[in-house]
Amino acid sequence: MMNIGYLRNNLGLPFEQKIIDHFSPELQITPAFNVSFVLCGTLDIHYNNRTRHLNEHDFYFFPPFESHFVVTAEEGAHVLSLLIDYTFIKQYCPDAVRLSLKRRHVSQNDNDPVYCRLREELASIVFQSMKNDTCNRLKQLSTIADIISVIFENFGLLQSGSVDNASYTQDRVIEILNYINDNYMHKISVDHMAGHLGIHPQYFSAFFKKHFHVNFVDYLATFRINRSITRLTNTEDSILDIAIDHGFNNHKTYSTAFRKQYDMSPTQFRKIHQQPEDAPSAALTMDKTEKNNVLSYLWSYLGSSTNNSLQGTAKVVQNLHLDIPKLSKSPRRNTQKKFLAAGCAYSCLRSEVQAQIKEAKRDLGFDYLKLRDIFSDNLFVYYERENMPPLINWQSLDTIFDFLLSLDIKPFPEIGFMPRDLASKKQYAGWQFHPNVSFPKSLDRWIHFIEDFLRHLIDRYGLQEIRSWYFDFWTAPDLDIKNGYWYESQEKFFLFYKSTYEAFAKVDPELRLGTPNFSTITGYAWYEAFFQFCYANHIFPAYVSIHLYDCTISDQIKVFLTPGMDAFLPSYERISTKAQEDLKKLHQIMNRNGFRTLDVIVTEWNLNFLPKDFILDTCYMAPYIIQSLIRTLDSAYGIAYSALSDISREFFAESILFQGSPGLIEYHGLKKAAYNAMQLFNTLGDTILSTGENYIFTQKGSQYQLLIYNLPEFDGMYAQGDPSGMDYRSRYNIYEKTDDITVKLVVTLPGGAYYVKKQEVNRQYGSAFDLWAGIDYPERLNQEITAYLVENSKPRISYQSYSSNGTLMVEELIPALGVLLLEFINARDLNA
């Protein structure tokens, strides 16, 4: 079908943009000015009676009504096209109608200032089209004008003649093209065309040759052949029928013209290009992750005015009145326990991880540390010998548990995975260490192994101590991903759990084994079935375990994780309510199946499940963590952030800084903004006086604490699962413009002298990534730079004295991605 239509985009702006990933050799004509960029692949374009080969990242452009067509395109090729309303161009550049272009393409060349300017402007306009800030449309208009100016100034040739003559010429060209398009299947000659236009045939031939750069007969033959291509490749119609229906007298004249254009016969062309009618187009077969990647090349060329900016154009005032005498009449206690996950147990034998655990215990005050893969072969827990009882060795785990208990931290072991010599099959999770996740080769040996483990713990630490621990079981057996955590059936997994549960009950009925944790992606049906299984088999788990992520997924789109593992691509369209919705749904399932009294422990929680996501290093995580902790206070007995340290993750680490791993502490020991936010949350009192949309107000003894945050929304592109707006350095291009918040706070409290202690975490203070970015992203750290980053990435602390006669008034500014903790301290307490 001939492309002669043009639709303005839905914002009413004078251009349309689209990504083209399916090409046919049909003539393309549009009344718009076409500026296109080859995102990936190569293609050959025919115009002005010649063919131009275009490589990846080349530009090409065509004035209005200039015909062209794609001769061939590499499979998987993508082109980004801007179709700019020519009326808009003429309005501000009346001479545009007298301009011709001496070039219609610009090849990729990083040393060519024209190419670099066009690339930067194109990146900007695509980026701005994803945004929704106040001046977004003005910015797009400005950028479109810049693109046209660059092309006209560098490649435009002003033709002689008046504007009226140019307009007359354009109108005549359009009339010729429309007549050919409507009548190409009939007999058309120079005389027919001249008669239709009311001019002499010789004048028509000269006019056509001048403006189309080819004689009329050759142009008409090319047009007819290109119109026939779709029918030739998509049907079994005879060559004769196709020829007649496209204006040729017989199949011989059609074949002759076809061979002249394509250097092969129509039959040969059909054999090469014919596709079944139900064959999917390239747009359907290409993975969405690949489509994201084709745009990612542009983001690194965003201009400095666009890159990493999320500052809004206004200040939002938040008036907050905290009447302590009134609020103290209806306080509530925060009874939530503090959990944290350490990843693989084996990593806790490393001295640097132990140092981080010790420091985190002091700063974050957690009660339980979740340990995964406690039966790893790296810990040498189980070994079978021929004609002898199995060798069971708990020394490595003893070292880990002894260390944690010395810090007043209770271990929270996850039962799993399968020791190699107990495994029934070679089934592995796609981690760096490839733990075996198969069913045991002997349930009796597995039960004996679990009983030995539990009796050893009781003998070493005492029954009352072990009764105070929690034991998790396996992880996400429901996930249908490559090299996931369970290969067998649901029924077999439930039998596996039942045998483990009975081993626990045999050793001591009061030991606390929880449910398996099923994913919130596909696991709700498993929860339903599991609770029904428990009810039928008189199984009473000690608590309900769940992994919580504030993302949704498409069950059709997968993203590469590691060479041995993939997962579904996350999106964030419900991020503000996702956690509460998931916990509410879980409680409903528990209530429905008779387990409503069980506590829910979120045994792993983060923004998403990816082992690498650049956002996890950034300041975004500070307000995100505060929001998540506040909103789960009443619906979870405890909530464990997924990783204390990047060191202890299950996937191979790159030798670069801030690689996007989900730990609170960066691989090189730098505390991220996420860590500092959790430290501020730990400062809060256990008496909750008030919570609001973006704050929590608590009491600890005679002191009061207000924790307030400013969390921006993701832009439409990132929210829908497209991460291509972010790269290793530029990590703040994924947000809507967000206003700073000016908090005007009125606190009613007893009269007297007070100090207000202020702690800030934002992009300026308390964010190691932003501090590192501020010194131009050094790839390697010497001791001096490391010491600088460690010292200056702490929350900013300041004090202000106030005198109150019963009312204290404070005004503070919270920037986007900022967290602010205010502690109201009676001067008597500070001086005591």
N, C-alpha and C positions, 0 to 999 in steps of 0.2 A: 504494500500500500504506500502510495506517495505521501511523504510527510510534508503537508502544506499547512497544517493547522498550527495555531499558537495560542496557548492559554497563559494569561498572566497568573503569577503565583497567588496563593490564597490570602496573602497579606496586602494585596493591592499594590505591590511594588512592581516597577516596570521591567521585571525580568523573571524568568523561570529557570530553575536549575534541576538537573536530573542526572542520574548515573545510568548509562546505557551499557548493558552487558549482553545484548543480543543484536546481531547485525545481519542484515540481508542486503544483497547488491541491488537495491532499488534506488531510484533517483531521489535525492533529498533536496527539497526546496522549502524555504521558510521566509516569511516576511520579517523575521527578527535577525539581528546581528548575532552570529553564532561564534562564541569563543569556547573552545574545547581543549581538554587536557587529558592525555593518555595516562590513566592511573596505573594500569598494568597491562602487560602484553604488547603486541605490535599489530599494526594494521596498514593496509594500503588503501589510499583514498584517490579517487579519480576526479579531476576537475580541470577545466580549461583544456580539455582534450589531451591530458597527460596524467600520469599516475605518480603519486608521491608516497614513499615508504616512511612510516612514522614509528619511532621507537618509544619505549616506556618513558614517561615524563616529558614528552614533547608537547608543545602547544600547536594548535592549528585554529584558523578563524576564517569565516566567510561573511561577506556583506549580505544584505537581504537579497533574496531571490537569485542568489548565485547557486546554480545547480552543482551537485557533487554526489558521489555515492561511494560506499565502501566496497572495494573489489574483493578483498580477503581480510580476515581478521583471525589472529591467533586464538585458539581455544582458551577461554578464561579471560580474554581481554576486557577491560573496563574503561569507559571514557566518561569523564565528567564534563557536562555541557552547560554553559550559560547561554540562554536565549534572551537577548536584550531587546526590548521594544524599540524599534527604529524611530517611532514618533518621539519618544523621550530623548533620543540622541539628537534628532533634528531640532528639537525645541531649544537645546542649549548649544548646538553646533550646526547652524544653518548650512554651512559649507559642506556638511557630511555628504550631501547628495552629489557633490562634484568631486568627491574624493575617490580615487581608486587605490588599491593596495598593491604595492610592488612585491610584497611577500605575503604568503598565507600560512606560514608555519615558523616556529622558533624551536630549534633543537635544544635539548638539555645541555646546558653549559654553565657550570657554577661560576665561571669567570666572566660571563656575559651579564652586564648590569641590567639589560632589558629583560632577559630571561628571569633573573633573580627577582626583579621588581614584579613581574607578572605572577610569579610563583607565590610571592608573599601576599599579594593582593588577593589571589584566588584562595589561598589558605584562610585569609581573614574573612572573606565573604561566606565561605562554607562554615567556618566556625561561628560567625555571628548569626547565621541562619538557624543554628541550634539553640540560640540564647533567647531570653525573653525579658531583657532589661529595658529600662526607660527609653534609651536613645538607640536601641538596636536597629530600627528601620532607617534612621538618619545615617548610621554608620554604614549600612549596606548600600544606601544610595551614593554615599561618598566614595565607597570602594568601587562600585560599578563605574562611576565617572572616571576614577583614576585608571581603571583597566582600559576603557575606551581611549582616554587621553594618551596612554603609553603606546597603544597600537597606532593611533592616528599620527602622533608626533614622530614615530620612528619608521613607519611603513606607508604612510599616506602620501599620495601624489595628487595635487590639486589640478583638476582638468579645466581647460578653458571653457567658456560658455557661462550663461547665466543660470541662476538657481531655477528659474522657470523652465529653461531648456532641460536641465537635469531631471526635474520633476516629470516633464513630458516623456523623457526617455524611460524613466522608471515605470511610468504607467503603461507605456507601450510594451515593455518587456513582460510585465505582469500579464497583460492581455494575451500576448503570444503564448506564454506558459500555460495559462488557463485553457486556451483553445486546444493546445496540444494534449493536455491532460484529459480533456473531455472528449477528444475525437481521434486519439491515436489508433484506435482499433478500426477506423474507417480509412478510406483512401484520402490522403492529404498530399497536396503538391504545393510548390511555390506559388502557382497561380491561385490555388484555393486560399492560401494564407494572405496573399496580397489583396485578393478580392474581399476577404473578411475584414481586413484593416483599412480598405479603401485607398491603397497606395499602389504604385507601379511595381510589378514583379522584380525589376532590376533594382529598384530602391529598397525593396524588402530584403533581397539577397544581400545587398551591401550592408544594410542595417544589422541584419542577423549576424553576419560574419564579424562585424565590428564589435558587437556586444556579447556574443556567445563564443567567439574565438574558434568557431568551426562552421562549416557550411551546413545549410538546413537539412539536406538529405542525410548526411552522416549523423547529425544530432538526432534526427527522428529515428533512424535505425537503432542508435544506442539506447534511446528512450524506450522504444518498443521491446528491445531485448531485455533490458533491466526490469521492465514490468512483467516479463514472462518468467523470470527466474523462480518466483515462489511457486507457480504452478508446475514448472518443470521439475523442481526438486521435491515437491510435496504430493504429487499425484502420479498416477500411471497413465495419464492422457497421452495420446499419440503426439508425435512431433508435428504432424500435419495439422491436427486440431489446434494445437498451441500456436502454431505459426499463423493460421488463418484468423484466429480470434485476437491476435495482436497486430493485425494490419498488414501482414505479409501475403503475397500472392500465392505462394506455395512453400513447401518445406525446403526446397533448394535455396531460394533467396534468403530464407530464415537462417539456414545452416551456414551459408556463405557469410552473412553479416555476423552471425554468432562466432564463427571461427576467426574473423577479423578482429573481434573484440577480445575474445578469451583464448585464442590460439588453440582451440580444441573444438570438437563437434558438440552439439547439444547432448547427444547420447553419452559421450565421454564425461561431460560435465555432470550429467544426472547420476552416473555411476559413482562419481567421487563425492557428490554433495547430498545425495538423496537421503532423507531421514524418514523413519516410520512416523505415521501420523500421531502416535501417542508418545513420541520421544519428548522428554522434558527439555525445556529451554535451558540455556546456560544460567539464567537468572534463578531457576528453580534448583538446579543441581549444585550450585556453588554454596559451600558452607558459609553461614553468616559470619563466623569468625574470620574467614578469608575476606569477606566484604568489609569488615571493620578494618582489616589490615591495609586494604588498598587506599584508605583515606589517611592512615597513620603517617605516611610519608610527608603529607602537607603540614602536619601539626608542628613539626620541628622548625618550620619556616614562618611561623606566626610572628608578626611584628611585636616589638617590645610593648606597644600600647595595649595589645591584646593579651599577651602571654602572662598567665599566672595572676591575673587581676580578678578580684571578686568584690571590690569596693562598690557599694551602691552610691546613689547620688543624693541621698537624704539621710537624716538622722531620725531614728525611731525613739520616741520617749516612752519609757515604761514607768508608770507611777505605781509604787508598791508601798502599802501601809501594813506594818507588822505590829499589831497591838499585843504585846507579850502578856499582860495580865488577862486579857480576854482569851488568847490562844492557849494559855496555860490551864484553862479550865477543861479542855478536852484534848489532852495530848494522846499520842499513841506510841507504843514502844516498837522500836526496830529490832525484831527478833531474828532477822535473817543472819545466817552463818556466813562466814567469809571463806570462800573456796578459791583456789587458783590451780591451774593445770601446768605441769612441768614437761609435758611431752613424754618421750621415751624414758623409762626408768634408768636405762644404761647411761644416759648423759649425766645423771646425778652423781656419777663417780668422778666426773671431771672437776678439777679444783676450781676453775673459773665459774662453773655453774654453781658449785656449792657456795662460792663467795657471793654470787648474785642472789641465791636463795636466802642467805643470811641477811643481806642488806634489804631485800624485799620484805622479809619478815618484820624488820624494824620499821620500814616505811609504810607498808601496806597492811600489816597486822592481820594476815589471813590465818585461819584456823586449820584448814585442811589443804594438802597438796596432792592433786590428782596425778597418778603415775600410770603410764600406758606401757603395754608390752612387757609386763613384769616377768614373763616366762621366756624371754628372749634367749636364744642360744648364745648370745654374747655374754649372758650372765651365768652360763654353765649350770643351769638348774637341773637338767635331766639328761641322763645318758644310759643307754641300754647296752648290756654286755651279754654275750652268748652264754647260755646255760647258767646265768647268774642273775640275782635280783637287780633291778635297775638302780643306778647310782643317782641319788638325789642330793643336791648340794645347795644350801640356802645362804652361803657365806656372802656372796655379792649383794643379795637383797638385805641381809643383816646390816652390812656396812651402810647402805642407803637409809634404812629405817632408823638405825642408831643415830645417824647424823640428824635426821629430821626431828626425832624425839628430843635430842639434845637442845634443839631450838624451840621446844614446845610447839612443834608442828605435828599434827596427826597425819600419818600416811593415808592416802585414799587410793588403794590399788585397784586397777581394772584387771579383772580376771581374763587373761589372754596374753599372747596368742598361743599357738600350739607348738610345743617343743618338737624339733625335727624328728626325734626318735619316737614320739608319740603320734605323729601325724599319719593319717591314712593315705594321703595323696600329696603330690607336689603341687599344691595350690597356694599361691603367694599374693599378698597385697603388693601394690605397685610402689612401695616405699623404697628409699635408698637401701634399707637393710633387708627388704623382702621377707617380712615375717610370714610364717606358714599360717594359713587361716582355715585349714581343713578340719573336718570331723575327726575325732580321735580314732585310731585304729582299734582301740579296745576301750569301751566305756568303763570296764572294771579297773583298768590301769589308770584311766583318767580320774576316776573317783578316788582311788588310792592316793594318787598324786595330790589331789586337792586336800584330802584329809591330812596327809602328811604335812602339807604347807600350813594348814590352820593349827594343827597340834604343835608344830614347831613355834609358831608365833605365840601361842598361849604359854608354852614352856618358857620362852625367852622373855616375854613382856608382861605376862599375867593375864588372866581371863578378863578381869574388869577393864583393863586397857584395850584389849582387842574388841571387846563388846562396844567400845566407844568409837571404833573405826567404822567407816563405810567401805563397802566393796562393790565396785561396778562390775558389769559383765559385758565383755566383747564390745564391739562398736558397729553400728549401722549395717546389720546383715541384710537389710531390705534394699540397699542401694544397688541398682542395676547398672553398674559401671564396669568398664574393663579393669580387670585385676582389682576388684573391690575386696570386701571383707568377709564374704561368705559365698560359696559356690553351690551349696546344696539347697534343698527345699526348705520351705518354712517349717514343715512338720518335723524334719530332722533337726532343725535348729532348736525348736521348742523341746524336743527330747533331750538334746544336749544341755539346755538350761535346766530341765527337770532333774537330770542326774547330778548336776553341779549343786543345785538347791538342796537336794537330799543329802549330799555330802556335807554341806554346811550344817544342816539341821542335825545330822548324826553327831557331829563334833560338839555343837552347842546350839540349841534352838534360838538363842538370843543374839547370835551373830547377824550382822546387818548386810545381807546381800540384796542389792536393788534389782530392778528390772533391767533387761537389755535397753540400750538407748537406740531407738529407731529414729531415722531422719525425719525432719519436718517436710521433706521434699516428697517422699513416697511412703513414709512410715506410719501414717495414721491407721491405715487398714491393718497393719501389723500390730499396732497397739490394741486395736479392737479384738483381733484374733487372739493375741497373747493373753489379754485379761480373761477372755472366755476359756482359754486353755487352763489358766491358773484356777479359775473357779471350778472347772470340772475335775481338776486334779488336786484340789485342796492345797494349792500353793499360795503362800502369803508373803510377797516380797516386802522388804523393809521400807522401801521408798520407790518412787518412779524416777527413772533417769531419762533425760532428754538432751539432745544437742540443739542449740538455738542459734539460728543465723538470720539476720535482718535482710534477707534477699529472697526473691522468688526465682523460679527458673522456667525455661521452656523445655518440655520433654522432647523437643525435636532438635535442640541445638546443643552441641557439646563443645567443650573447650579443652585444649591440650593441657595437661598438668605436668606430666613427666613422660619419659619414653615408655613407661610401663603403665600409665594411668591417665584416664581422662574423666571429665565430669561435665555436668550441665553448666551452661553459661548463666551467671547470675545477673539479675536485674533488680531495681530498687524502687519500683513504682508504688510500693506500700510500706516504705521503710518506717514511716512515723507510727504505724500501728501494727506492724508485722509481729513483733515479739508478743504483744498482748493478745493478738488474735491466735497465735500458735498455742500459748499457754491456756487460753480460754478453751480452745478446741480440745486440748489434752484433758483438762478437768472435766469437760462434758463427757468424754469417753470413759474416764474413770468413774464418774457418777453413774453412768448408764450401766456399768458392769459390776457395781458393788465395791469399788475401791476408792471411794471419795475421801476417806480419812487419811490416805497415804500422803506423805510429804512429797513435793516435787523438787528434785535437785537438777539444775541445769549444769550438767557435767562438762559441757564444752560450749562456749559462746564466743561469737565474734561477728563482725560485720558480714563476712562471707566465709566460705569453706576453702578458698583457694590457698595453696601453699605460697603463692607469690602474687601480690597486688600492691602496686606502688602507693596506693592511698593509705596503706596500713602504717607507713612510716611517718605520715604527715600530721599536721595539727588538727585535721578533721577528727581524728580519733579521740581527742580530748573531750569536746562537747558531746560526741556520740556516746562515749562511755558513761558520762554523767547522766545523760538522758536515759540510757538503758538501765542503769542501776536504779534510778529513781522509779522508773515505770514497772519494774519487776519486784519491788519491795513486798507487795502484798500477794503475789501469785507464785513465788518460788521460795522454798526454804533456804536455798543457797544458789549462787550462780558463779561459775568458774570461767574466768577468761581463758581462752584456749591455749595460751603459751606465755610463760614468764619470759623466756629467752629465745632469741632466734637460733641459738646454738642447739637447742634440744628438739628441733623440728625433725620430722621424719623424712625430709627430702634433702637432696644434696645442695649445699650452699655454694653460691658463687663467691669469688674472692673480690667482691666490690662492696662499697659501703651502701647502706640503705637499699638493699636489694628487694624490699617489699615483703619480707617474711612477717608472720603475724605476731611475733613476740613483743613484749613490753620493753625489752632491752635489746638493742641492736647487736648484731653478731660480734662487733668489736667492743662491746661493753657500754655503749652510749644509751642513756635512758631517753626513750621517746616521749613525745607529748602525752601519749596514752598512759605511760607509767606515772607521770607527774599528776595527771588528772585523777588516777586511782589513789594517789597519795593524798590529794586534797579531799577526796571523798572519805578517806579513812579518818580525817580530822573531825568529821561530823560527830555530834553526840547521838546517843541511842534514843533520846526522846525527840520525836518528830512533832513539831508544833504546826507546821503548815507545808503544803506542797502546792506548786502551781505549774503552769504550762512549761516553764523553763527554769524552775528553781525549787530548792528544798531549804527549809528553815528548821534548825534543830537546837537542842539544849544539852549541854554537858556541865553538870554542877551549876555554878552561878554564871557560866558563860554561854553565849549564843553564837550560832554559826549560820550564815547565809551563803549557799552555794548556787550560783546562777550562771547560765551559759547562753551562747548565741550560735546556734547550729544552722548553717545554710542548707537549702535544698539542692539536690543534684539537678543539673539541667536535663532537658528531655532526652538528649542523646545518651548520657551516662545512665540515667534512670531506666532506660529501656534496654540496657545491657551492652551498649557500645562503648568500650573503653578507649577508643582510638584517639580521643582528645587529650590523653595523658601519656607521657613517656617518662623516661628515667629522670630527666631534670625538671620538666614542666608538669607539675602535678596538681595545679590549681585551676585548670581550664575546664573543669567539669561541674561547675556550680552556677546556679542563677546568681545574678547580682544581689548582694545582701547588704542591708543597711547596718551600720553600727547601732548599738542600743545604748541610749543614755538612761540609766536607771536613777530615778528620783525617789529615794527611799526615806520613808518616815517610820521610825521605830519608837513605839511607846514603851517606856521602861522606867524603873525607879530612878529618881534624880541622883546626880552625882557626877564624878569624873570618870571618863571612859577612854580607853584606847581602842582604836579599830585597827586590827592587823589585817593587811590586805595581801593576798597571794594571787598572782596572775599567771595563767598559762595561755599563750596565744602565739601568733607567728613571730612576734618580737621577743617574747620571753618564754622559756620553758619548752622550746621545740628544737631538738637537736638537728633535725633535718633542715629546718629553715636557717639555723645558725651555720650549718655546713654549706647550704646554698649561698649564704651571704659572703662566704670566702671563696666563691667560684668553684664549688664542687671538686675539691682535690681528690684524686683517685687513691692516693696513699697518705697515711697519717704518720707523721713522726711523733715523738713523745711530746714535743712542745705543743703541736696542734691538737693532739689528743687531750692533753691537760686543759687546753683552752676550751675545747668543746664540752668536756665533762663539767668544768667549773661554771660555764656560762649558759648551759642548757637547763639550769634549775629554774623553778618558778621564781618570779620576782617577788620579793617580800618588802613591804614598807609599813610604817606605822603612822597613825594620825591621832592626835589627842582631841577629845571633845568634852565639853561641859554640858550636862543635861539637867533641865529642870522638869523632866518627865517626858520630854520628846527630843529625839535625836534625829537630825536631818543630814543625809549623806547623798551626794551625787557622784556617780561613777560611770565611766564609759566602757562598754564591752564590745570590742571589735568582732567582726565575723570570724568564726572559728575560735572564739575566745571563751575562757572559763575564768570566773572570778570567785574567790572565797573571801568573805568578810567575817572576821571573828570579833565579837563585841565583848571586851574584857574590862571588868570593873577595875579601876586603878588600884583599889586595895589589894585585889588578887595579884596584880602584876608586881606590886611592891612588897608582897609578903615573902 
